[in-house]
Amino acid sequence: MAPHSPSSDSDPPISAVKAALRSEALARRDELSAEVRSAGSLRIAKDVIAIAPLAEAMIVGAFWPIRSEVDPRPLARLLFARGQRVALPKVTPDGLVFREWRDGETLVAGRFGLSEPHDDLPPVDPAALIVPLAAYDRRGHRIGYGRGYYDQAIERLSRNGPVLTIGVAFSVQAVERVPAEPHDQPLDHLITEAGPVPLTRT
């Protein structure tokens, strides 16, 4: 009898493995208290703003937090203080469209419980992205929320030139290994409340 292979037909599909890892990581994140998440988001903001190449991006794509996500608004305030512009994504049938957001501007309700910029604002192409995620590994691979919006956005924006990608998460969202697929885009940097995650590419 042939030895069992990792690619055996009996193995669950990658989508099912990712779904299980996503569910487990989000459950761990949800267990964090609001106080822990708030303090962690502040520490993450300070480490992200210290990433040298980020200072070179005129426009930084961020996101508005939902559920128990890292809150990137403290980071947005640091970016504004440094004279950088911030854009937020809108979910469209063609993927994510980024529009500039200024501190204090109201947002509108979007799909999936998201808060998004108004449609009358012109689209912009950020040179850096602050990327939300459900789970991550130390290779810089992430599991998103299952729709591939950020992978598509990174691929699209990269046609204009290199895009700096910075994932933000809480350390409880770490998993041993994310099963990568050809369309997956590994992150350039990954920051948690415990500090920058040393990334290996093996």
C-alpha positions as CSV (number, residue, x, y, z in Angstrom):
1,M,0.0,0.0,0.0
2,A,1.3,3.4,-0.9
3,P,2.2,5.7,2.0
4,H,-0.2,8.5,2.8
5,S,0.6,11.7,0.9
6,P,-0.1,15.2,2.2
7,S,-2.0,15.7,-1.1
8,S,-4.1,12.7,-0.6
9,D,-7.7,12.8,-1.9
10,S,-8.8,12.2,1.7
11,D,-7.4,15.5,2.9
12,P,-10.0,18.3,3.3
13,P,-9.9,21.1,0.6
14,I,-7.8,24.2,1.4
15,S,-11.0,26.2,1.7
16,A,-12.2,24.0,4.5
17,V,-8.9,24.1,6.3
18,K,-8.8,27.9,6.0
19,A,-12.4,28.1,7.3
20,A,-11.6,26.1,10.4
21,L,-8.4,28.1,11.1
22,R,-10.4,31.3,10.6
23,S,-13.2,30.3,12.9
24,E,-10.8,29.2,15.7
25,A,-8.6,32.4,15.4
26,L,-11.7,34.7,15.4
27,A,-13.1,32.9,18.5
28,R,-9.8,33.6,20.3
29,R,-9.9,37.2,19.2
30,D,-13.5,37.6,20.4
31,E,-12.5,36.4,23.8
32,L,-10.2,39.4,24.3
33,S,-11.7,42.2,26.5
34,A,-12.4,45.6,25.0
35,E,-9.7,47.0,27.3
36,V,-7.1,44.6,26.0
37,R,-8.0,45.3,22.4
38,S,-7.9,49.0,22.9
39,A,-4.5,49.0,24.6
40,G,-3.2,46.5,22.0
41,S,-4.4,48.7,19.1
42,L,-2.5,51.7,20.5
43,R,0.7,49.6,20.7
44,I,0.2,48.3,17.2
45,A,-0.2,51.9,15.9
46,K,3.1,53.0,17.4
47,D,5.0,50.0,15.9
48,V,3.3,50.5,12.5
49,I,4.1,54.2,12.3
50,A,7.8,53.4,13.0
51,I,8.1,51.2,9.8
52,A,10.4,53.4,7.7
53,P,9.0,52.7,4.2
54,L,5.5,53.7,5.4
55,A,6.6,57.3,5.7
56,E,7.2,57.4,2.0
57,A,3.6,56.6,1.1
58,M,1.6,59.7,0.2
59,I,-1.7,57.8,0.6
60,V,-2.2,54.9,3.0
61,G,-5.1,52.6,2.7
62,A,-6.6,51.7,6.1
63,F,-9.9,50.2,7.2
64,W,-12.7,50.9,9.7
65,P,-12.8,48.3,12.4
66,I,-15.7,45.8,12.8
67,R,-16.4,43.3,15.6
68,S,-13.2,42.6,17.5
69,E,-10.7,43.7,14.9
70,V,-7.6,45.7,15.7
71,D,-8.7,49.4,15.7
72,P,-6.5,51.3,13.2
73,R,-8.0,54.7,14.0
74,P,-5.1,55.5,16.4
75,L,-2.7,54.8,13.5
76,A,-4.8,57.0,11.2
77,R,-4.4,59.9,13.6
78,L,-0.6,59.4,13.7
79,L,-0.6,59.3,9.9
80,F,-2.6,62.6,9.7
81,A,-0.2,64.2,12.2
82,R,2.7,63.2,9.9
83,G,1.0,64.8,6.9
84,Q,0.0,61.6,5.2
85,R,-3.4,61.0,3.6
86,V,-5.7,58.1,4.5
87,A,-8.1,56.1,2.3
88,L,-10.7,53.7,3.3
89,P,-12.1,50.8,1.1
90,K,-15.6,50.4,-0.3
91,V,-16.8,46.9,-1.4
92,T,-18.0,46.9,-5.0
93,P,-18.8,44.2,-7.5
94,D,-15.4,44.8,-9.0
95,G,-13.5,44.6,-5.7
96,L,-12.3,47.2,-3.2
97,V,-12.3,50.8,-4.2
98,F,-10.4,53.2,-2.0
99,R,-11.5,56.7,-1.3
100,E,-9.8,59.4,0.8
101,W,-11.1,59.9,4.3
102,R,-10.4,62.9,6.5
103,D,-10.5,62.8,10.3
104,G,-14.0,63.5,11.5
105,E,-15.8,62.9,8.2
106,T,-18.9,60.8,8.4
107,L,-19.1,57.4,6.8
108,V,-22.0,55.4,5.3
109,A,-23.1,51.9,6.0
110,G,-21.9,49.4,3.5
111,R,-22.1,45.6,2.9
112,F,-21.0,43.1,5.6
113,G,-21.5,45.7,8.4
114,L,-18.7,47.9,7.1
115,S,-18.5,51.7,7.3
116,E,-17.4,53.2,4.0
117,P,-16.6,56.6,2.4
118,H,-19.3,58.4,0.5
119,D,-19.6,57.4,-3.2
120,D,-19.1,60.9,-4.4
121,L,-15.5,61.0,-3.3
122,P,-13.0,60.2,-6.1
123,P,-11.2,56.9,-6.0
124,V,-7.5,56.8,-5.1
125,D,-4.7,54.2,-5.3
126,P,-2.8,53.9,-2.0
127,A,0.9,53.1,-2.1
128,A,0.6,51.3,1.3
129,L,-2.1,49.2,2.8
130,I,-2.9,48.4,6.4
131,V,-4.5,45.0,6.0
132,P,-7.0,43.4,8.3
133,L,-7.0,39.6,8.8
134,A,-8.5,36.7,10.6
135,A,-5.4,34.6,11.1
136,Y,-1.7,34.7,10.2
137,D,1.5,32.7,10.2
138,R,5.1,33.6,10.5
139,R,5.7,33.4,6.8
140,G,3.5,36.5,6.4
141,H,0.5,34.6,5.0
142,R,-2.9,35.6,6.1
143,I,-6.4,34.3,6.2
144,G,-8.9,36.9,5.5
145,Y,-12.7,36.7,5.7
146,G,-13.0,34.4,2.8
147,R,-13.8,36.7,-0.1
148,G,-10.4,37.5,-1.4
149,Y,-10.9,41.3,-1.6
150,Y,-7.5,42.3,-0.3
151,D,-5.6,39.8,-2.4
152,Q,-7.3,41.2,-5.4
153,A,-6.7,44.8,-4.3
154,I,-3.0,44.1,-3.7
155,E,-2.7,42.5,-7.1
156,R,-4.5,45.4,-8.8
157,L,-2.6,48.2,-7.0
158,S,0.7,46.4,-7.7
159,R,0.3,47.1,-11.4
160,N,1.1,50.8,-10.6
161,G,4.3,49.8,-8.7
162,P,5.2,48.2,-5.4
163,V,2.6,48.3,-2.7
164,L,3.7,48.1,1.0
165,T,1.5,45.7,2.9
166,I,1.3,45.8,6.7
167,G,-1.0,43.2,8.4
168,V,-2.3,44.1,11.8
169,A,-3.7,41.5,14.3
170,F,-3.6,40.4,17.9
171,S,-1.1,37.7,18.8
172,V,-3.9,35.2,19.6
173,Q,-4.7,35.1,15.9
174,A,-1.5,33.3,15.1
175,V,-1.7,29.8,13.5
176,E,1.1,27.4,12.8
177,R,0.7,27.5,9.1
178,V,-1.7,29.1,6.6
179,P,-2.2,26.9,3.6
180,A,-1.2,29.2,0.8
181,E,-2.8,29.3,-2.6
182,P,-1.4,30.8,-5.8
183,H,-3.5,34.0,-5.5
184,D,-2.5,34.6,-1.9
185,Q,-0.4,37.7,-1.4
186,P,2.1,37.4,1.6
187,L,2.5,40.5,3.7
188,D,5.6,42.7,3.9
189,H,5.2,43.3,7.6
190,L,3.0,41.9,10.3
191,I,2.4,43.8,13.6
192,T,0.7,42.6,16.8
193,E,0.3,44.1,20.2
194,A,3.5,42.0,21.2
195,G,5.5,43.8,18.5
196,P,6.6,43.2,14.9
197,V,6.4,39.5,13.9
198,P,9.7,38.2,12.5
199,L,8.7,36.8,9.1
200,T,10.3,33.9,7.4
201,R,9.7,33.1,3.8
202,T,10.2,29.3,3.9
